[in-house]
């Protein structure tokens, strides 16, 4: 199985990468220490990361020990060799053969500062992977990585963008190393590289904040980060307990955003269960009314933060709020993320400026449409056409809730990216898990959602 296929599977239950940094006096002890940690932590690890330096220091015996340690990792758990290689031509090919063929690692850390050809030999096999150093956790990283380029971006942002847009092609088997010691930088990197996996050192001994890092670096799917912890697990009296505690903390943070949102929607009665007649005439066991958010400022702030987590994966210049339900939400998001807001009028003004779009913008601006929820997506086309007529580029449509009635397919067919903070099914399962709905309400609503899905989604 390819490295990232393994990782995606393991990440369903854990984002913990256990660092294997044996500070032993001989190779045999280093090997024994690592195998002990692997045996105890295998149920909790998403990946292992042996540091080559702590084996190479022991010469030939250390190299043999490293190979045995990698072989001791269960086959369904990916292994990243922490070697930070960075060379070109035959030298890079030799390093790749040593890492993947001789040692049996699945991925390796690399320095990208000699350019793309330092990475290529490690990425040619789609089953293997690499993590390029981007914004590292050490204090001296700012000496070079923070250098400002002519476009206002930093060097590390440029590296992240190259990895996302160019270097990860054609196999999508490249990730990046982003330290937990600079949360602001991590947010910038996630905006520059919305889809890539992050290998995140710096939590624990280096002082990185776990929760702040996860909030800054998680992808909108709640994944995409490997939290590397070495000493706090490796040197623990009970490595299994230490690993289990970390996984529980990480997963609690992963789940907390969705849990808070689900609870808040019921608390504010933005989501209600019963029997409701919809605009279409159909009867529904659930009713979603996000206009009520305006009377709940704390929940509106929470909602704005949820949108912000999705928006950090998109490159854009302005937000577009759709009248009328989404305008208060879009305003809250604009204040939260610091991006300007415009909105299309339903009818053009017949006086004054006779504007069809309110707010300042220029032709060519990239915009994200903000709406409260979506059913089929068809009603979004009218607003999109107005924006396009004004010379704006619509890069995405983002909603809080997807009713799951075909919007991703419909909008995708028209060439538009669609993202939702949550689907109705996501929320329904969260409500059931928290016993906020009865079994009857859950089953009725589940059946209603399924009945509205396009036939292609039911197959």
N, C-alpha and C positions, 0 to 999 in steps of 0.2 A: 504494500500500500504506500502511496506517495506521502511524503512528510506532512504536507498540509492537510491531506485527507485524514491522516492519523490525528493530527492536532485538533482539527475541527470536531472529530468524534470525542476525543478526551475532554475538550473544552465544554461539552454539554454539562459536565459535572464539576469541573475544576479549571481554574486559570493559574494554578500554582506551578511554577518551574522551580524545581529543587536544584540548587547549585551544588556541585560536588567539587569542593576546594580543599582537598586533604593536606593539612600542614603537618605532614608526618616526616620522620627522619629517614625513612627507607621506603622503597617501593612496595614491599609486601604489606607493611602497615597501612600505607595509603590505600592499597587495593581493599584490604579487609575493612577499613573504615567506610569506604564508599559502598561496598556490597552490603554491609550492615544497614546503612541508611536506605539503600534501594529496597531491600527486603521489607523494611518497616514502613516505608512511605509510599510504596507502589499503589496502594488503593486510592491515594489522594493526589498523586502527581499528574499534572497534564503533560509535563515534559521533564527531562533531566538535562543539566548543562555541566558536564565535566570541564574543568579548566585545564587546558593542556599544560600550562606552565608548572603546575604542581606535580605533574607526572614526569615531564621532560627533565626536570632538575635531577632526577634519579637515573638518567642515562638510559641504556638499553633496557634495564629492568623496569624502569618507569614506563617506557613505551609499551612493553608487554602488559604491564598492569593496567594501563589505560585501555588497551584493547579488550582485556578481560572484563573491566568495569562496564564498558559499553555493551559487551555481549551479555552481561548479567541483567540488563534492563529488559523487562518483559517486552515482547515484540510489538505489542499494540501501543506502547508509549514511545513517542518520538524523542530523539537525542540530538542536542545541539552541542557541537564541539566549540568551546570558547577558546579560539586561537587568534582571532583578530588578524588574519592574514591579509596581505595587500601587495600583490606583485603582478607582473604581466607575462604574457607569452608562455614559453615552456615552463617557467617557474610556477606560474599560477596553475597550469595543468597538473604539474607534479604535486602541488599542494592539494588540489582537488582529489587526485587519485589517492594520496595518503589519507585524507580525511574520510572519504566515502568508501573506497575500496579496501585499503589496508586496515583502517580502524573500524569501519562499519558505522560511522555516524550518519545521521540523516540530514543534518544541517550544520552550518558553520557560521561564526561571526567573521565579518570582513571589514577592512578599512577601504572606503570607496574613494579616497582622496587622490588616487592616481587615475580615476576615471572608469568608464564603463568596462574597459577591457580587463580590469582587475576582477570583475564580477563574472564575466561571461563564462569562463570555464567551469565555474561552480553551479551555473544555472542551466547548462545545456541539457542535462538530464532532468526531465520534469518530476522524477521521483525524489530528487534531492532539493535542498533549499539553502538559502543564505539569509543572514540578517546583517544589513549594512549599518555601520556606526553613523548615527545622525546627530543626536544631541545627547551626549553622554553625561553620566552623573557626577563625574569628578569636578572639583572646583576650577581646575585649569582649563576646562572645556571652552570657556568663554574667550580664551586667548585667540582662537581661530574660528570656532563654530559660530560665534555671535557676530562675526564681521558683517557689516551692512553692505549690501550690494547696491548697484545703481538704481534698482527698482524699488528700493525701500525694504526689501525682504532681507533676512539674515542668510548667511551661508547654510546654516542647518535647514532652514525652510526650503532653500533651493535644492539641497540634497534630497529632502523628503519628496519634493515635487518631481524630481528626476526619477526617483525610485517608483513613485506611483504611476507616472505618465509614460515613462520610457523604459527604464531599466528592468522593470518587472516582466516585460513582454519577452517572449510570447507565452510563457508557461505559468505566469502568476505565481512564481515560487520564490519571491523575494519579500522579506520583511525588513524592519528597521529597528535599531536599538535607540530607545528614548528613556533617559533617566527620570526617576521619580522625584529628583531633588529640585526640579524647576517646573512647577505645574503650569505656569503661564506659557512656557516654551512648549510643553506637551500639548496644550490646547492649539497652539499655532501649527504644530506638526500634524495634529489630527485633521485640521482644516486643509492642510496641504496634501495629506495622504489619507483620504477618507476610508479606503478599503483595506489598507495594509495591516498585517499583524505587527504589533509592537512587542519587542522583548524589553522588559522594564526592570533594570537594576536600580538599586538605591533605596529600596524599602528596607527598613530595619536598621542595620548598623550605620548606614550613611544618613539616616534621618528623614527619608522620604515619607510623606503622609499617604497611607494606603487609600483612604477614602477619597481624598482630594485627587489623587492620581487616577483612580478608577473613573471618577466623574469627568475628568478632563480627557481621558484617553480611550474610554470604551467606544466602540462603534455604536451606531444606532441599534444594532441587533443585540447589544449587551455582551458582545464578545470582542475578539481582536486584540487582547492584551495577555501577555504571559508575564506574570508578576514573579520575578526571580528573587528567591530568598536563599541565601547560602548559610551563613553562620548560625542564624537563629534556628534553623532546622538541623544542620549538620552537627553542631556542637550541643544540641539539646540533650538532656538526660534521657528523654523519651522522644525520639524523632517523629514517631508516629503521631503522638499526641500534639506535638508542635505543628506538624503538617496539617492534621485534621482541624486544629483551631484556626489556622490561616485560611484554609479552604472555606470553613464555615463563615468566617468574617468576610471573605471576598464575595461569597455567594449571597450573603445577607445584604451587602451593599448593591450587588447586581439586581437583586429582587426588590430592594426598598423603593426605588423610583416607581416601578410599576404598581407596587402595593399601595404606596401613598396616593397615586393617581386614582386607582380604583376606589379606594375608600373615600377620597375627596369627592368623586363624582356622585356617589350615593349620598354622602353627607349634605351636599349642596342641592340634592334632588335634581341634578342635571341628568341623572339616570334614574328612572323609576320603573318598577315592575307592576303589571296589572293587565288591563285590556284597553288598548288605545287605537283609535281610528286614525290612520295616517292620511296624508294628503292624497295618496294614490287610491284611497278607499279601502285598502287592506287593513285588517285588524292585526295588531302586533302585541306580543306580551311584554315588550319593553319600549320605553320612550326616551329618546335622548334630546335634551333641550339645553344647549350650551349657551344660550342667551342669558341664562341665570347666573353665569359666572361674574357678571358685572356687579352683583351684590355680595360677592365673596372675594374680597381683595387678596386674602392669603392664598386661596385656592387658585385664583387667577395668576398669581405670581408663580405658584407651583406649575401650572399649565405652561406658562411662558418659559420656565426653565426646561420643561420636557421638550418643547419645540426647539429650544436652543441646543439640546443634545443632538438633535437630528440635523440642525442647520450647520453645526460645526463640521459636518462632512461635505458641505457644498460650498463652492466658490461663487460668490454673488456680490452685487453692488447695492441693491435695494430690496426691501420687502414690499409686497403688494397685498393689501388687505381687501377682501371682497365684501362689499356691503351685503347685508347689514350685520349679521351675526358675528362675522369674523373681525370686524373693525376694532372692537375693544380688545380682542385677543391679540391682533396684529400690533396694536399700539403698545400693549404690555411687552410683547416680544421685542419690539423696536427699542424700548427703554432698556430691556434686559441685555440685548446683544450690541447695542450702540450702532445699529444700522438705520438709515433713513427709511421712512415709510411713505408710500404713495397709494392712491386707490382710484380705480375707475368708477366714474359716476354711472348710475343706471340709466339716466337720461342726461344728455349734454345740457349745460346751462344755456338759457336763451338770452342771457343778459351778461354784462360785465365781460369777463374773459372768454365766455362760452366754452369753458374747458370740458373735455371729456375725461381727463385724468387730473386729479388734484395732487399737488405737490411738485417739488422740483426734480427734474431728471433730464438726462440727455440721451440722444439716440445712441444705441449701442450698449446702454447699461444692461447688465445681467440682473434679472429679477427672479425672486422666488415668490410664487403666489401662496398666500396663507388663507386657508379656509378652516371652518370648524370641523366639518365632517364631509364625507363623500359617499354617494350611493353608487351610481353608475359612472360618474365623471362627465356625463354629457353636458351638464350645465356650466362646466368650467370653460368650454370651448368659446362661448360668447365673450367672456372676459379676456381670454387669451388673444382672440382676434383683435380686440381693442388695443391691447398692449403691443401687439405686433404692428398694427397700423401706425402706432406712435414711434416705431423704430426700436422697441425694447426687445431684448432676447430673454425668453422665458426658459430658465434652466431647470426649474423643478416646481412641482405643486406639492405642498406639505399640508397635511390635515392632522387634527388630533385623533380622530377615530375613522377608521375605514369600516363601512357597513358590510363590506365583502360581497358586493353585488356587481363586480366586474370592472371597477374603476382602473385598477392597475393594467388590465388587459386593454381596455378601451383607450386610455391615455397613452399607453405604450405603443399601440397601433398607430397613433397619430404622432409619434415621435417625442413624447414628453415623459420626463422622469417623474415618478410619483412616489412619495414617501408618506407613511403614516406613523404617528407616535405609537399608536396601538390599534389593533384590530378589535372588533366587537367580540370575537372569540377569545382573544387574549384576556380582555377584561372579564368576560363571563367566567373563564376558568379561575381567574384571580378571586372573583367574588365567591365562587364555590369553595375554593381552598380555604378562604377565610370565613366560611359559613355565613356569608352575608345574603345568600339566596337559598331558598328551599330546593330540594331535589326536583320538585315539580317545575319550579320556575326555571331551573337550569335546563331541564330537558325540553320544555316548551320553547325557550329562547334559542336553544341549540338547533331545534328542528326548524324554527322560523328563519334563522340565519342560513341554514342549509337550503331551504326552499327558495331563497332569493338569489343563490349563487348561479352564475352562468353554467350551462351544461358542461362546458369544458373543464370547470373547476371541480365538478362532482365526480369525474371519471377517475 
